[in-house]
Amino acid sequence: MSGFIDQVKHPSWWDDSVTAPQIGDEIHVVVLDADREPPRFSALGRDIDVARRLRGNGT
């Protein structure tokens, strides 16, 4: 699946030690808005953690 990750939704925006993703990279993300075209994703750990809690399979 392809989609869009705003720069502030990737750890490289907040942490200089994280390399910014390049087009074609595969990364672990959570869907923030599936109704947009393209869908909007987040690669931030805190967003992924919230999604796991909401699904009921995280701490």
N, C-alpha and C positions, 0 to 999 in steps of 0.2 A: 504494500500500500504506500502511496506517496502522499505527501502533504506539506504543510508549511510550519516552520518553527521560527517564531519571532526571535531576534537575537537575545532579548532579555529572558527567554525561556530555555536558554542553553547555558550550562555552567561556565563556558568560556567567557561569557559576558561579565561574570562576577569573580572569576578566578583566573589570574594571569598564567597559572601553571597548566591550565586545560587548553588544549589545542582546539581552535574553532573547527567545526565540521566543514567538509567540502562536499560539493554536489556529488552524489553517488555513494557517500558514506552510509553505512547501515548503523543506526544507533537505537538504543532502547528509549522509547518514549511512551507517553500516555496521551490519549486523545482528549483534548479540551473542548473542542466543538466540531462534532462530526457533520453538522448541517452546513458548515461553510464550504465553499468551493475554491481552493482545495481545503480539505480538513485541516484544522489547527491543532498542533501537537505541542507538548512540552517535554524537554529532556531533563528538567530539574528534579533532583531527588525528592524534594519536599512535595512536588506535585504528584510524582509517582507514588510516594508514601500515602498521600491522601486518597488517591484512587484505589490503592490496595485496601485501605481501611474501609472505604465505602463499599467495596466488593465483599468485604468480610473475610479476607484472607491475608491480613497484615496486622502488624502490632501498632 
